[in-house]
Amino acid sequence: MSGSIIREKPVSFGSIRQNNATNGNSPLKLFTHAKTTITDIFKNIASYVNDSNLYLTDVMKSNRNLLTIEKYKDIQQLKEKVNRILSIISRDHMKVVFFGRTSNGKSTVMNAMLRERILPVGMGHTTNCFLQIEGTDKMEAAVLIPGSDEPRSVHNLSSISNALSSEKLDSDSLVTILWPKEKCRLIRDDVILVDSPGIDVSTNLDQWIEKYCLDADVFILVVSAESTITVSEKKFLHNVAQRLSNPNIFILMNRWDATANEPEMVESVKQQHLDRGLEFLCDELHLCDRKEASENRMFFISAREALLNRNTDPTTSPRSGYNEGYRERLQEFSKFEHEFEKCISKTAVQTKFQQHTSRGKEVIMLLCETIVNIINKSQTIKEECQEKLREMEEKNVFLEHELRSMTDSAKERIRHVSEDVYKRVAQTLNDEIRRLYTLIEEFDRPFSTERDQIPFYKQDLHRWVEERLGSNLQNRLHTALYAALDAVHNEIKDRVKSVLTTAERRAYVDAIVPRADFAISYRLDCSNLCSDFREDIKFKFSLSLASLWERFMLNEKQTKYKSSSFLNSSNDLITTATHLTELTSTSSFLALGTCALIWRSVGWKMLGVIAGVYGSFYLYERLLWTKNAQERAFKRQYADYASSKMRLIVDLTSGNASAQVQQELSMYFAQTIRYVALEKDDVIDNIQDLKNEIYQLKSYMDKGKKIQKQGDKINNELHQFSKQYLIPDLTNE
C-alpha cells in the first residue's frame, strides 16, 4: 500500500460522535422508552387480571350461573399468560447479527461501535464461534462459555474464541460476553451484538439461523471492499429471507481506506460494489427500493479507522494511522450508525412490542366482554329478584294477617267450646248427684256391722260410686263433646290448608289427626272426698227424748237458716252443743221427774198403759233394726254426705273437663298452625335471601363497573402506545 498516513488522531469527529452518543435524543431511546412504557402497561394489566380473577372467583360463588366454568378457567390462565409476557418483555432487546466471510472485519466493526476493543481481532480466521455481547449491571465484565455457569475473566476471551487458540469451541457454540452497561451506550440501551464465525468455515448455515438469527432485528453483512459479495453470503441471506419476513439488512463495504492507494479507481469501484449490492437487496431479495438501499442500506467504511478514532486506550489501539480521506469514511461510519440505530429501534419496537400490544388488547377485550356480560346478567337477575321480593313481601303481610286472624278465631272458638263443655259437665254432674241415692242403692256387697269390716265396705263403695259416676258422665257427654271437637278440628284444618301454598304441607296437615286415645277424665276421687265420712248405725228409738230433741233442734236450725245464715251463727251452735250436753247428763233425772208427774196426775193404771204402749213401740223398732236396716241407714248417710261433698266439686270437675278440651284443641291448633308459621318463616327466609342476592348482584355490578373502567383505562393506554410507537408514520424521525 502507498499513500499518506496521518498519525494524528482527529479530535473533532470523535468528540462530535461522542456527544451524539451521550445525548438523550438517540434513536435507540425509542426502544427504551417503548419498553418502559409497555412494561408499565403490562404491570397494570397484571394488576387488572389479578383484580378480575378475584372478582370472578367471587362471582363463581353465586348459584346464578353468571359465568361458565370453562370461561372462568380460561380467564384464570390469563394471569400466567400476562406474567409470561412481562417476563418476555423484561428479556426483550434489540439484537443485531454481524456476518460475512472470515477476515472481513466483523469483530473490528463491532469494536468500533462499542468504542472499545472488546473482541479479538487479527490476521486470518480470528473468531472461531458466536460471540454475543450483552449488558450487565455489574461493574466488571465477564465471559460465559457453553457448559459452564462460572463466569470467566474477559481477558480469557482471546484464548476462548480465537481460531488460533489451542482451546477451541465448535463453530456453532455461543460465548456470552457480559459487558458493563455503564461503559457503552449501545449496551445500556438494550442492544445485543452477535459476532459470527465466517460463513465460509461451516456449511451449517440453516442451523445458525435457527439458533441465533430468528430473533434478530438487524443483519449486518460485512464485506471486504477488496472483494465483492460472494455466493455463500448471498445464500445465507436468502435463507434468512425465507425464514423472516422482510429482514433488515445492512451491507458494510469495509476496508474502504484501501482505496487511498488507487484514488483514480475509487468511484468506479464504489459504483461497481453499489450496483451489485443494490441488485442483490432490491432485485433478488426485494427488501427495499434502490433509493432507500443506496442511501440507507449500503455504506463504505473503514472499521479500523473508526476504532482508532474512538478508542481511548492507546495500548489497545491499532498501530497503523489514518489514510487519506478518512474524514469522509468516519462520517460514513457515523451515518451508518445513525441509520442502524433508527432501523433497529423502529424494527425492534415493531417486532417485539406489536405482538405484546395485540395480546394485551386481547386480554383486556376478553375480560371486558366477560365483565360486561356479568353486569348485564346481574342487572337482569336483579330486576327479577326485585319483582319476586315485592311478591314475597306482599305474601308475608298476608300471612301475618292470616296468622293473627286464625289465632284469634281459634282462641274464640276454643273458648266457646270450652264454656259449652263446662256447662254440659256441670249440668250432667248435678243430675248424677241428684240420682246418687238410687245409684248407691244399686251397690250390692255383703254388709257387716263388725267394726273392722266397715272400712273395707267403705272402700268398695267409694270405688264403685266413682266408677259408676264417671261411666255415666262419659256415656251422656261423649257424643256431644266429641262432635263439637271434630267440628273445631275440621274448621282449623280447612282454615290452615286454605293458606298453605304447597301440596306437601297441605298433605302434612291432613296427616294430623286428633289423638285417638283422648278421653275426658272425670276424676271424682271419692276416697279422698268422703274420707271424713263417719257412719252412725247404732239403734236409736225414735220417741226417745234425745231423738225428739234432735228433731226439734233440726227444725229450729232449718228455720234459722231460712231467716239468716246458719253457717254464720256461731252463738247458736254453741248453745245447741250446751243443750245436748245438759240433756245427756240429766236425761235420767228428767225421765224420773216425768214419771212422777204422770203418776200424781193420772195414776198408776194410766201410767202402766202409757208405759206399755211406749214399750211396744220401742220393741217394734228394736225388732226392725236388722242388718239390712243398718245397711240402708249406712247407704242413706253415705249418700247424704257424698252428695253434699260432690256439690262442692261440681265447678272443679267441670273446669277440669273444660281445661282438658281446651288443651286438646289448643294442641291440635298448635300442630296445624305450625305449618302456617313455617310458611311464613320460609317467606321471611326468601325475603332475606332475595335481599342478600340483590345486594350481592349490586355488589357484582358495582365492582364490575369499577374493574371495567380500569380495563378501559388500560385499553386506552394500549391505543396510545400503538399510536406513539407502532404506527410507522409517527416513529420515523
CORKAJO-V73470 format. One record per backbone hydrogen bond with DSSP energy under -0.5 kcal/mol. NH is the residue of the N-H (numbers start at 1). CO is the residue of the C=O. E is the energy in kcal/mol with one decimal. If there is no record, write none. Layout:
nh	co	e
NH	CO	E
NH	CO	E
//
This chain:
nh	co	e
6	4	-0.5
6	322	-3.6
7	5	-0.7
10	8	-0.7
14	10	-0.8
15	11	-2.6
16	12	-2.4
17	13	-2.6
18	14	-2.5
19	15	-2.4
20	16	-2.1
21	17	-1.9
22	18	-1.5
23	19	-1.3
26	23	-0.6
29	26	-1.9
30	27	-1.4
31	27	-0.5
31	28	-0.6
32	28	-1.7
33	29	-3.3
34	30	-2.5
35	31	-3.0
36	32	-2.4
37	33	-2.7
38	34	-3.1
39	35	-2.1
40	36	-2.3
41	37	-2.4
42	38	-2.5
43	39	-2.0
44	40	-2.1
45	41	-2.4
46	42	-2.7
47	43	-2.4
48	44	-2.8
49	45	-3.2
50	46	-2.4
51	47	-2.7
52	48	-2.5
53	49	-2.7
54	50	-2.3
55	51	-2.4
56	52	-3.2
57	53	-2.6
58	54	-1.9
59	55	-2.3
60	56	-2.4
61	57	-0.6
61	58	-0.9
62	59	-1.8
72	68	-2.3
73	69	-2.3
74	70	-2.2
75	71	-2.3
76	72	-2.2
77	73	-1.1
78	75	-1.4
79	75	-0.6
79	76	-0.6
81	77	-1.9
82	78	-3.2
83	79	-2.3
84	80	-2.2
85	81	-2.2
86	82	-2.7
87	83	-2.4
88	84	-2.6
89	85	-3.1
90	86	-2.4
91	87	-1.1
92	88	-0.9
92	89	-0.8
94	190	-3.4
95	93	-0.6
96	192	-2.7
97	218	-2.3
98	194	-3.1
99	220	-2.4
104	101	-1.2
109	105	-2.3
110	106	-2.1
111	107	-2.5
112	108	-2.4
113	109	-2.2
114	110	-2.3
115	111	-1.0
116	111	-1.7
118	116	-1.5
126	124	-0.9
128	126	-0.5
128	161	-3.3
130	173	-2.3
131	195	-2.5
132	175	-2.9
133	131	-0.5
133	193	-3.3
134	132	-0.6
134	177	-2.5
136	179	-1.6
142	178	-1.8
143	152	-2.3
144	176	-3.0
148	145	-1.5
151	149	-0.6
152	143	-3.0
156	153	-1.7
157	154	-1.5
160	156	-1.1
160	157	-0.6
161	157	-2.9
162	158	-1.4
163	126	-3.1
165	162	-1.4
168	166	-1.1
173	170	-1.7
175	130	-3.0
175	173	-0.5
176	144	-2.4
176	174	-0.5
177	132	-3.7
178	142	-2.8
178	176	-0.6
179	134	-2.8
179	177	-0.9
181	136	-2.3
183	180	-1.3
184	181	-1.1
188	184	-2.2
189	185	-2.0
190	187	-1.5
191	186	-1.8
192	94	-3.9
192	190	-0.5
193	133	-1.9
194	96	-2.4
195	131	-3.4
195	193	-0.5
196	98	-0.7
199	100	-1.8
201	198	-1.9
205	203	-1.4
208	204	-1.9
209	205	-2.3
210	206	-2.4
211	207	-2.2
212	208	-2.9
213	208	-0.6
213	209	-1.7
214	209	-1.2
216	213	-1.7
217	95	-2.6
218	95	-1.6
219	248	-3.2
220	97	-3.0
221	219	-0.6
221	250	-3.4
222	99	-2.5
222	220	-0.7
223	221	-0.7
223	252	-3.1
225	254	-2.7
227	224	-2.1
234	230	-2.2
235	231	-2.8
236	232	-2.1
237	233	-2.1
238	234	-2.5
239	235	-2.3
240	236	-2.0
241	237	-2.7
242	238	-1.7
243	239	-1.2
244	240	-2.5
246	244	-0.6
247	244	-0.5
248	217	-0.6
249	247	-0.7
250	219	-3.0
251	297	-3.0
252	221	-3.1
252	250	-0.5
253	251	-0.6
253	299	-3.3
254	223	-2.5
254	252	-1.3
256	301	-2.8
258	255	-1.7
259	256	-1.6
260	257	-1.5
261	258	-1.4
262	259	-1.2
265	262	-1.8
266	263	-0.9
269	265	-2.6
270	266	-2.8
271	267	-2.7
272	268	-2.1
273	269	-2.6
274	270	-2.6
275	271	-2.8
276	272	-2.1
277	273	-2.5
278	274	-2.9
279	275	-2.4
280	276	-2.0
281	277	-2.8
282	278	-2.9
283	278	-0.8
283	279	-1.0
284	279	-1.5
285	280	-2.3
287	281	-2.4
293	289	-2.3
294	290	-3.0
295	291	-2.1
296	292	-2.6
297	293	-1.7
298	293	-1.2
299	251	-2.3
301	253	-1.7
301	299	-0.7
306	302	-2.1
307	303	-2.6
308	304	-2.4
309	305	-2.4
310	306	-1.5
311	307	-2.8
314	312	-0.8
316	313	-1.5
317	314	-0.6
322	6	-3.0
324	4	-0.6
326	323	-1.2
329	325	-1.5
330	326	-2.8
331	327	-2.5
332	328	-2.4
333	329	-2.3
334	330	-2.4
335	331	-2.6
336	332	-2.6
337	333	-2.5
338	334	-2.3
339	335	-2.8
340	336	-3.2
341	337	-2.9
342	338	-2.4
343	339	-2.7
344	340	-3.2
345	341	-2.1
346	342	-2.2
347	343	-3.0
348	344	-2.8
349	345	-2.2
350	346	-2.1
351	347	-3.7
352	348	-3.0
353	348	-0.6
353	349	-1.8
354	349	-0.5
354	350	-1.2
356	352	-0.5
357	353	-2.7
358	354	-2.3
359	355	-2.6
360	356	-2.8
361	357	-2.4
362	358	-2.3
363	359	-2.6
364	360	-2.6
365	361	-3.0
366	362	-2.8
367	363	-2.5
368	364	-3.0
369	365	-2.9
370	366	-2.2
371	367	-2.9
372	368	-2.9
373	369	-2.3
374	370	-2.1
375	371	-2.7
376	372	-2.8
377	373	-2.8
378	374	-2.8
379	375	-2.4
380	376	-2.3
381	377	-2.9
382	378	-2.6
383	379	-2.1
384	380	-2.0
385	381	-2.7
386	382	-2.4
387	383	-1.9
388	384	-2.3
389	385	-2.6
390	386	-2.0
391	387	-1.9
392	388	-2.8
393	389	-2.5
394	390	-2.2
395	391	-2.3
396	392	-2.4
397	393	-2.1
398	394	-2.2
399	395	-2.8
400	396	-2.4
401	397	-2.3
402	398	-2.8
403	399	-2.8
404	400	-2.0
405	401	-2.7
406	402	-3.2
407	403	-2.1
408	404	-2.7
409	405	-2.8
410	406	-2.9
411	407	-2.5
412	408	-2.4
413	409	-2.7
414	410	-3.0
415	411	-2.6
416	412	-2.4
417	413	-2.4
418	414	-2.8
419	415	-2.4
420	416	-2.1
421	417	-2.6
422	418	-2.4
423	419	-2.4
424	420	-2.6
425	421	-2.9
426	422	-2.4
427	423	-2.6
428	424	-2.7
429	425	-2.8
430	426	-2.3
431	427	-2.1
432	428	-2.3
433	429	-2.3
434	430	-2.3
435	431	-1.3
436	433	-1.7
439	435	-2.5
440	436	-2.7
441	437	-1.9
442	438	-1.0
443	440	-1.6
445	443	-0.6
453	450	-1.2
454	450	-1.4
455	451	-0.6
457	453	-1.8
458	454	-2.3
459	455	-2.3
460	456	-2.2
461	457	-2.1
462	458	-3.1
463	459	-2.4
464	460	-2.5
465	461	-2.6
466	462	-2.4
467	463	-2.3
468	464	-2.6
469	465	-2.6
470	466	-2.2
471	467	-2.6
472	468	-2.5
473	469	-2.6
474	470	-2.5
475	471	-2.5
476	472	-2.3
477	473	-2.2
478	474	-2.3
481	477	-2.6
482	478	-2.6
483	479	-1.8
484	480	-1.9
485	481	-2.3
486	482	-2.5
487	483	-2.0
488	484	-2.1
489	485	-2.8
490	486	-2.5
491	487	-2.1
492	488	-2.6
493	489	-2.7
494	490	-2.7
495	491	-2.2
496	492	-2.4
497	493	-2.7
498	494	-1.5
499	495	-0.5
499	496	-1.4
500	496	-1.4
506	502	-1.8
507	503	-2.1
508	504	-1.8
509	505	-2.2
510	506	-2.2
511	507	-1.7
512	508	-0.6
512	509	-1.2
513	511	-0.6
518	515	-1.2
522	520	-0.6
523	521	-0.8
524	522	-0.9
529	525	-2.6
530	526	-3.1
531	528	-1.1
533	530	-1.6
544	541	-1.5
548	544	-3.0
549	545	-2.5
550	546	-2.2
551	547	-2.6
552	548	-2.4
553	549	-2.6
554	550	-2.4
555	551	-2.4
556	552	-2.2
557	553	-2.3
558	554	-2.5
559	555	-2.5
560	556	-2.6
561	557	-2.4
562	558	-1.9
563	559	-1.9
564	560	-2.9
568	565	-0.6
569	566	-1.2
570	568	-1.2
573	569	-1.2
574	570	-1.6
575	571	-2.2
576	572	-2.8
577	573	-2.3
578	574	-1.9
579	575	-2.3
580	576	-2.5
581	577	-1.9
582	578	-2.5
583	579	-3.1
584	580	-2.4
585	581	-2.1
586	582	-1.7
587	583	-0.8
590	586	-2.4
591	587	-2.6
592	588	-2.1
593	589	-2.4
594	590	-2.9
595	591	-2.5
596	592	-2.1
597	593	-2.0
598	594	-2.7
599	595	-2.5
600	596	-2.0
601	597	-1.6
602	598	-3.1
603	598	-1.0
603	599	-0.6
607	603	-1.6
608	604	-1.9
609	605	-2.5
610	606	-2.8
611	607	-2.3
612	608	-2.5
613	609	-2.9
614	610	-3.0
615	611	-2.3
616	612	-2.3
617	613	-2.5
618	614	-2.0
619	615	-3.0
620	616	-3.1
621	617	-2.6
622	618	-2.3
623	619	-2.1
624	620	-1.9
625	621	-0.9
626	624	-2.6
630	626	-2.1
631	627	-2.4
632	628	-2.9
633	629	-2.5
634	630	-2.5
635	631	-3.0
636	632	-2.8
637	633	-2.7
638	634	-2.8
639	635	-3.2
640	636	-2.5
641	637	-2.5
642	638	-3.5
643	639	-2.5
644	640	-1.9
645	641	-2.1
646	642	-3.0
647	643	-2.0
648	644	-0.7
648	645	-0.5
649	645	-0.6
649	646	-0.9
650	647	-0.7
653	649	-2.9
654	650	-2.6
655	651	-2.8
656	652	-2.3
657	653	-2.4
658	654	-2.7
659	655	-2.5
660	656	-2.1
661	657	-2.2
662	658	-2.6
663	659	-2.7
664	660	-2.5
665	661	-2.6
666	662	-2.5
667	663	-2.5
668	664	-2.2
669	665	-2.8
670	666	-2.7
671	667	-2.3
672	668	-2.1
673	669	-3.4
674	670	-1.1
675	672	-1.4
676	672	-0.6
677	673	-2.4
678	674	-2.6
679	675	-2.1
680	676	-2.6
681	677	-3.0
682	678	-2.8
683	679	-2.1
684	680	-2.8
685	681	-3.0
686	682	-2.8
687	683	-2.7
688	684	-2.7
689	685	-3.0
690	686	-2.9
691	687	-2.6
692	688	-2.9
693	689	-2.8
694	690	-3.1
695	691	-2.7
696	692	-2.8
697	693	-3.3
698	694	-2.6
699	695	-2.3
700	696	-2.7
701	697	-2.6
702	698	-2.9
703	699	-2.9
704	700	-2.7
705	701	-2.6
706	702	-2.1
707	703	-2.7
708	704	-2.6
709	705	-2.3
710	706	-1.8
711	707	-2.4
712	708	-2.7
713	709	-2.3
714	710	-2.1
715	711	-2.8
716	712	-2.2
717	713	-1.9
718	714	-2.3
719	715	-2.2
720	716	-2.5
721	717	-2.4
722	718	-2.6
723	719	-2.6
724	720	-2.3
725	721	-3.0
726	721	-0.7
726	722	-1.4
727	722	-1.4
728	726	-0.6
730	727	-1.3
731	727	-0.9
731	728	-0.9
732	728	-1.0
//
